């Protein structure tokens, strides 16, 4: 009888859930005060303490909810997030991190709105979790660590902490690497697209940043030796950069191929991930292409494979299904604008991605947008444009922590130019000063590279190097009391040039215009 009474008491008043982490929230329905909210698969909920403690030191209040505890109170993730945003203490959670692959924390799989080219019937997204109150109106920044095992989660967390705390500042912070696939519309149109791409990048990225472009067209000066294009693409990733961006065609297992002399060569696929060992910094990898972020498929997509490399990208952004060229152009431009624009730029990766999606949905009336609308409407019809914009913000999912603090260099070096004398002000003992031409040009004439020549490989590699070299003059400038002057030799050819300065963790630039005689 006593045993029966104890069973009744235990049923009516169960003991509190055993929680192994001090950041765990056993009752997600109860009021909380959380900035950085984690929804974790059950096997991951107690392995996030190191990252949670780091976010707490940054001033964020962490809270971790396991899927079992969530499902005990709510039908699903979206209902729980809606409750947290509406009912928890203000300010509501700002960041939502999903810890676990889709078997642990499900994605939202829903019909796509757009139809065109080879579009698919559905798409997978985490963005809907960020919009609990109204469709496509995000209330927080969302990302996912798509781990399958606790060991994979541990490795991802170590990489995030390394990126934010121990990776030394360096020239990698001011570099953005672009690998671009051939559009395949014919020589004339492809050449026009290549030129437009360089101009868009040149106009969107601040002048103080460096870019290197590898373009998968043997006709382009930005193309290295075609059979070794993949080696160059891996080199760019391993050398390190702030962002590593691919633009072109993609699939769940890799990105495009380059065609040369009736053969084709892979650019980047799952097999290349084993060669990734970044030396400087840990890039954020952005792939503007189809399906490389198809994270809800059985097995890992190529984005997950690269993300899981210990010295690979610290975060990955890619599309979950077939994406449309028109919408890809909009999201790519918006990401550049929101990561590097004149307005106060995003401090975290999640902020940059959310702002970019808002920009796509707002769809301004700039010349770029008008041209994109005109060209896409001719191919797919004007009525298809808005559905494609709605789809693309769902297609592109952030695999990474949305609270990741971007390691952009501080734009704190001041440069003024009067005549041929530059004045530099910086909180550094020395700066590297360079005089550079515009991004769509090269500092020196391009050397010829004849495919029929026996030394074609050597010459085409040299042509690629020259095409990406914009430095006309360089100096090491010592500063006294935070200030120095440097006499510069101006180019003879009229036009606009840039004087750029760099010190570890800091950049600056000034436009220099040489007028015609």
C-alpha positions in Angstrom: 0.0 0.0 0.0 2.8 2.4 0.9 4.6 1.5 -2.4 1.4 2.2 -4.3 1.1 5.6 -2.5 4.6 6.5 -3.5 3.9 5.6 -7.1 0.8 7.9 -7.1 2.8 10.8 -5.5 5.6 10.3 -8.1 3.1 10.4 -10.9 1.4 13.6 -9.7 4.7 15.3 -8.7 7.5 14.0 -11.0 11.0 15.0 -10.1 12.6 17.9 -12.1 14.3 16.8 -15.3 17.9 15.9 -14.9 19.8 18.8 -16.6 23.5 18.4 -17.1 24.2 21.9 -18.4 23.7 25.1 -16.3 22.4 26.7 -19.5 19.6 24.2 -20.0 16.0 25.3 -19.7 14.0 22.3 -18.4 10.6 24.1 -18.8 10.5 26.1 -22.1 7.0 27.2 -21.4 8.1 29.1 -18.3 9.1 32.8 -18.6 12.8 33.2 -19.5 15.3 36.0 -20.3 17.4 34.8 -23.2 19.3 36.5 -26.1 21.0 33.5 -27.6 18.6 30.6 -27.9 19.6 27.1 -28.8 17.2 24.3 -29.8 19.3 21.1 -29.6 18.9 17.5 -30.4 18.9 15.5 -27.1 22.4 14.1 -27.5 23.8 17.6 -28.1 22.0 19.7 -25.5 24.6 19.2 -22.8 27.7 19.7 -25.1 27.2 23.4 -25.8 28.5 24.9 -22.6 31.8 26.2 -24.0 30.1 28.1 -26.7 27.3 29.3 -24.3 29.9 30.5 -21.8 31.7 32.4 -24.6 28.4 34.1 -25.7 27.7 35.0 -22.1 31.1 36.7 -21.8 30.1 38.7 -24.9 27.0 40.0 -23.1 24.4 37.6 -24.4 22.2 35.5 -22.2 22.3 31.9 -23.3 19.5 29.3 -23.0 19.5 25.8 -24.3 16.3 23.7 -24.9 16.4 20.0 -25.9 13.9 18.7 -28.4 12.4 16.3 -25.8 11.7 19.2 -23.4 10.4 21.3 -26.2 8.0 18.6 -27.5 6.7 18.1 -24.0 5.2 21.6 -24.1 4.8 22.5 -27.8 3.8 20.8 -31.1 7.1 21.9 -32.8 10.0 24.3 -33.0 8.1 27.1 -34.7 5.4 27.1 -32.0 8.0 27.2 -29.3 10.0 30.0 -30.9 6.7 32.0 -31.3 6.1 31.5 -27.6 9.6 32.6 -26.7 9.5 35.7 -28.9 6.0 36.8 -27.7 5.9 35.7 -24.0 9.5 35.6 -22.6 11.0 38.6 -20.9 12.0 41.4 -23.2 14.1 41.9 -25.2 13.1 38.7 -26.9 15.7 36.2 -28.1 17.9 37.7 -30.9 19.6 34.6 -32.1 18.3 31.1 -32.7 20.9 28.3 -33.1 19.7 24.8 -34.1 22.1 22.2 -32.9 21.9 18.9 -34.8 21.1 17.7 -38.3 17.5 17.4 -39.5 17.1 14.0 -37.8 17.7 15.7 -34.4 16.1 19.1 -35.2 13.8 19.0 -38.2 13.9 21.5 -41.0 10.8 23.1 -42.5 10.1 21.4 -45.9 7.5 23.3 -47.8 6.3 23.8 -51.4 8.3 26.3 -53.5 6.4 29.3 -54.8 8.5 29.8 -58.0 8.6 27.8 -61.1 11.3 28.2 -63.8 14.1 26.4 -65.5 14.5 23.1 -63.5 12.8 24.3 -60.2 11.7 21.6 -57.8 8.4 21.2 -56.0 9.7 21.8 -52.5 12.5 23.4 -50.6 14.0 23.0 -47.1 14.5 26.0 -44.8 15.2 27.1 -41.3 14.2 30.7 -42.1 10.5 30.0 -41.3 11.6 29.4 -37.7 12.9 33.0 -37.6 9.5 34.2 -38.7 7.2 32.9 -36.0 4.6 35.7 -36.1 4.2 36.5 -39.8 5.4 34.9 -42.9 8.8 36.1 -44.2 9.1 38.7 -41.4 12.1 37.6 -39.3 12.1 38.3 -35.6 15.5 36.8 -35.0 18.6 35.5 -36.8 18.8 31.7 -37.4 21.5 29.2 -38.1 22.2 25.5 -37.7 25.2 23.4 -36.7 24.3 20.3 -38.8 26.2 17.7 -36.6 25.4 14.0 -36.7 27.5 13.1 -33.7 28.6 14.8 -30.5 32.1 14.7 -31.7 31.2 16.7 -34.8 29.4 19.3 -32.7 32.6 19.5 -30.5 34.7 20.2 -33.6 32.3 22.9 -34.9 32.3 24.6 -31.5 36.1 24.5 -31.3 36.3 26.1 -34.7 33.9 28.9 -33.8 35.8 29.6 -30.6 39.1 29.6 -32.5 37.8 32.0 -35.1 36.6 34.5 -32.5 39.3 34.2 -29.9 42.7 32.8 -31.1 43.0 33.2 -34.9 45.5 36.1 -35.3 44.5 39.2 -37.3 46.2 39.3 -40.7 45.8 40.1 -44.4 43.2 37.3 -44.6 40.7 39.7 -43.0 40.8 42.1 -45.9 40.6 39.5 -48.7 37.5 38.1 -50.4 38.1 35.2 -52.8 35.7 34.6 -55.7 35.5 31.4 -57.7 33.0 31.8 -60.6 31.6 29.2 -62.9 31.0 29.8 -66.6 27.5 30.8 -67.3 27.3 28.8 -70.5 25.4 31.3 -72.6 28.0 31.7 -75.3 31.3 33.7 -75.6 29.8 37.2 -76.0 27.2 37.0 -73.2 29.5 35.1 -70.9 32.2 37.9 -71.4 29.5 40.5 -70.6 28.4 38.6 -67.4 32.1 38.4 -66.3 32.6 42.1 -66.8 29.3 42.9 -64.9 30.3 40.6 -62.1 33.6 42.4 -61.6 31.9 45.8 -61.7 29.3 44.7 -59.1 31.9 43.3 -56.8 34.1 46.4 -57.4 31.3 48.7 -56.5 30.0 46.8 -53.5 33.2 46.0 -51.6 35.1 48.9 -50.0 38.2 49.8 -51.8 40.4 48.8 -48.9 39.6 45.1 -49.4 41.5 42.8 -51.8 39.8 40.4 -54.1 41.1 37.5 -56.2 38.9 36.1 -58.9 39.1 32.7 -60.5 36.8 32.4 -63.5 36.1 29.0 -65.0 36.3 30.1 -68.6 39.5 29.3 -70.6 38.9 32.5 -72.6 39.1 34.7 -69.4 42.3 36.2 -68.1 41.1 35.2 -64.7 41.3 31.5 -65.6 44.4 29.5 -64.4 45.4 26.3 -66.2 42.0 24.6 -66.7 43.1 21.0 -65.7 44.3 22.4 -62.4 41.5 24.9 -61.8 40.4 22.8 -58.8 43.9 23.0 -57.3 43.7 26.8 -57.5 40.2 26.8 -56.0 41.5 24.7 -53.0 44.6 27.0 -52.7 42.3 30.0 -52.4 40.4 28.3 -49.6 43.6 27.2 -47.8 45.3 30.5 -48.0 42.5 32.1 -46.0 40.1 34.9 -46.6 37.3 36.7 -44.8 34.8 35.3 -47.3 35.2 32.5 -49.9 32.5 32.8 -52.5 31.5 30.6 -55.4 29.0 31.8 -58.0 27.7 29.5 -60.7 26.1 26.1 -61.1 26.0 23.5 -58.3 24.6 20.3 -57.0 24.2 18.4 -53.7 27.7 16.9 -54.2 29.7 19.8 -55.6 29.9 22.8 -57.8 30.4 23.3 -61.5 33.0 21.8 -63.9 35.3 23.6 -66.3 35.4 22.5 -69.9 38.6 22.6 -72.0 39.6 20.7 -75.1 36.7 18.3 -75.1 37.3 17.4 -71.5 35.8 18.6 -68.2 37.3 19.0 -64.8 35.6 19.3 -61.4 36.0 22.6 -59.6 35.1 21.7 -56.1 33.3 18.6 -54.8 33.1 16.4 -51.7 36.5 14.8 -52.6 38.2 18.1 -52.4 37.2 18.6 -48.8 39.9 16.3 -47.7 42.5 18.7 -49.0 41.1 21.7 -47.1 43.5 22.9 -44.4 43.1 26.7 -44.0 46.4 28.3 -42.9 45.2 31.9 -42.1 41.8 32.7 -40.6 38.8 30.5 -41.2 36.7 31.7 -44.2 33.0 32.0 -44.3 32.0 30.0 -47.4 29.1 31.4 -49.5 27.9 29.4 -52.5 25.5 31.1 -54.8 24.3 28.1 -56.7 21.8 25.2 -56.7 21.6 22.5 -54.1 25.0 22.8 -52.3 23.1 23.4 -49.1 20.6 20.4 -49.5 21.0 19.6 -45.8 17.8 17.7 -45.4 18.8 14.9 -47.8 20.1 11.6 -46.5 23.8 12.0 -46.0 25.8 15.2 -46.1 25.6 17.8 -48.8 28.8 19.4 -50.0 28.3 22.4 -47.7 28.1 20.1 -44.7 31.2 18.2 -45.8 33.3 21.3 -46.1 31.9 22.8 -42.8 32.9 19.6 -40.9 36.5 19.9 -41.9 38.5 20.9 -38.7 40.3 23.6 -40.6 37.6 24.3 -43.1 35.0 27.1 -43.3 33.7 28.4 -40.0 30.2 28.8 -41.6 28.5 27.9 -44.9 25.6 29.5 -46.8 24.1 27.7 -49.7 20.8 26.8 -51.4 18.7 23.8 -50.4 17.3 23.0 -53.9 17.5 24.2 -57.4 17.8 28.0 -57.3 17.0 30.6 -60.0 19.7 32.8 -61.6 17.6 35.9 -61.1 17.0 35.4 -57.4 20.6 34.3 -57.0 21.8 37.6 -58.3 19.6 39.5 -55.9 20.7 37.5 -52.8 24.4 37.7 -53.8 24.2 41.5 -54.3 22.3 41.9 -51.0 24.9 39.9 -49.1 27.7 42.2 -50.4 25.6 45.3 -49.5 24.8 44.2 -46.0 28.2 42.8 -45.1 30.2 45.8 -46.5 27.8 48.6 -47.3 28.1 52.3 -46.3 25.4 52.0 -43.6 26.5 50.5 -40.3 27.3 47.0 -41.4 26.4 43.9 -39.6 28.4 42.8 -36.6 27.5 39.2 -36.8 27.0 36.8 -39.6 23.4 36.2 -38.7 22.6 39.9 -38.9 24.2 40.1 -42.3 22.2 37.2 -43.7 18.9 38.4 -42.2 19.4 41.9 -43.5 20.3 40.6 -47.0 17.1 38.6 -47.1 15.1 41.6 -46.0 16.7 43.6 -48.8 15.7 40.9 -51.4 12.1 41.0 -50.1 11.9 44.8 -50.1 13.3 44.8 -53.6 14.4 48.3 -54.3 14.3 50.3 -57.6 18.0 50.7 -58.2 19.5 50.4 -61.7 20.8 47.0 -60.7 17.3 45.7 -59.7 15.7 47.3 -62.7 18.2 45.6 -65.1 17.8 42.2 -63.2 14.0 42.5 -63.4 14.0 43.3 -67.1 16.3 40.4 -68.1 14.5 37.9 -65.9 11.1 38.9 -67.1 12.1 38.4 -70.7 13.0 34.8 -69.9 10.5 33.7 -67.2 7.8 36.4 -67.2 7.2 39.3 -64.9 4.7 37.3 -62.8 7.4 34.8 -61.8 9.8 37.4 -60.2 8.1 37.9 -56.9 7.6 34.2 -56.2 11.3 33.6 -56.9 12.3 36.4 -54.5 10.1 34.7 -51.8 11.7 31.3 -52.4 15.3 32.5 -52.5 15.3 33.8 -48.9 14.1 30.3 -47.8 16.5 28.4 -50.0 19.7 30.0 -48.5 20.3 28.6 -45.0 23.1 29.4 -42.7 25.0 26.4 -41.5 26.8 28.0 -38.6 26.2 30.1 -35.5 24.2 33.2 -36.4 25.9 35.0 -33.5 29.3 34.5 -35.1 31.2 37.8 -34.8 32.6 38.8 -38.2 36.3 39.3 -38.1 36.3 42.3 -40.5 39.3 44.6 -40.0 38.6 48.0 -38.5 38.4 50.8 -41.1 40.4 52.9 -38.7 43.4 54.0 -40.9 43.0 57.5 -42.2 44.6 58.6 -45.5 44.6 62.0 -47.1 46.3 62.9 -50.3 47.5 66.3 -51.4 49.4 66.4 -54.7 51.8 63.5 -54.5 52.1 63.4 -50.7 50.0 61.1 -48.6 49.3 61.6 -44.9 48.6 58.4 -42.9 47.1 58.3 -39.4 46.9 55.0 -37.6 47.2 53.4 -34.2 50.1 51.2 -35.4 53.8 51.5 -35.6 53.9 50.6 -39.3 51.5 50.3 -42.2 51.7 48.6 -45.6 50.8 51.2 -48.2 49.9 50.3 -51.8 48.9 52.3 -54.9 46.4 50.3 -56.9 44.4 50.5 -60.1 40.6 49.9 -60.2 39.4 46.3 -59.6 38.3 45.7 -63.2 41.8 46.5 -64.4 45.3 45.0 -63.8 48.4 46.9 -62.9 50.4 45.7 -65.9 49.5 44.6 -69.4 48.3 41.0 -69.6 50.9 38.6 -71.1 49.8 36.5 -74.0 48.9 32.9 -73.4 48.7 30.8 -76.6 46.9 27.5 -76.1 49.1 26.0 -78.9 52.4 27.0 -77.2 54.3 24.2 -75.4 54.6 26.3 -72.3 50.9 27.3 -72.2 50.5 26.1 -68.6 53.2 28.4 -67.4 52.0 31.4 -69.4 48.3 31.0 -68.5 49.3 30.8 -64.8 51.3 34.0 -65.2 48.4 35.7 -67.1 46.1 34.8 -64.2 48.5 36.2 -61.6 48.9 39.5 -63.6 45.1 39.8 -64.1 44.6 39.6 -60.3 47.5 42.0 -59.5 46.4 45.6 -59.0 49.3 46.9 -57.1 51.3 49.5 -58.9 53.6 50.7 -56.1 54.0 49.6 -52.5 55.7 51.1 -49.4 56.3 50.2 -45.8 55.6 53.4 -43.8 56.8 53.9 -40.2 54.6 56.1 -38.1 55.7 58.4 -35.3 53.0 59.4 -32.8 50.4 57.7 -35.0 51.2 59.8 -38.0 53.4 59.8 -41.1 53.7 61.2 -44.6 54.8 59.4 -47.7 55.7 60.8 -51.1 54.1 58.8 -53.8 54.8 58.5 -57.5 51.6 59.0 -59.4 50.8 57.0 -62.5 51.1 58.9 -65.8 47.9 57.4 -67.3 44.8 59.5 -66.3 42.1 57.8 -64.3 41.0 56.8 -60.8 43.4 54.9 -58.5 43.3 53.8 -54.9 45.8 54.3 -52.1 45.3 51.5 -49.6 46.8 51.0 -46.1 46.9 47.9 -44.0 48.1 47.1 -40.5 47.1 43.9 -38.7 43.4 44.2 -37.9 43.0 47.7 -39.6 42.5 49.1 -43.1 42.0 52.4 -44.9 41.8 53.8 -48.4 41.7 57.0 -50.3 40.8 57.7 -53.9 43.5 59.3 -56.1 42.5 60.8 -59.4 45.1 61.5 -62.0 43.8 64.1 -64.5 44.9 64.2 -68.2 47.3 66.9 -69.2 
